[in-house]
């Protein structure tokens, strides 16, 4: 009976790096989504008169 050759697995540094990249990408995406949602909510509240637009200097 012939044994099948073992698959070569990536080293831990490559795996950790990929996990970090995925987390970082998710975090950036989530942050952008929150910023967009915040702007949309603020604009909606301004239009309805719930909050008054403040003038920035």
Buried (B, 14 or more C-beta within 10 A) or exposed (E): EEEEEEEEEEEEEEEEEEEEEEEEEEEEEEEEEEEEEEEEEEEEEEEEEEEEEEEEE
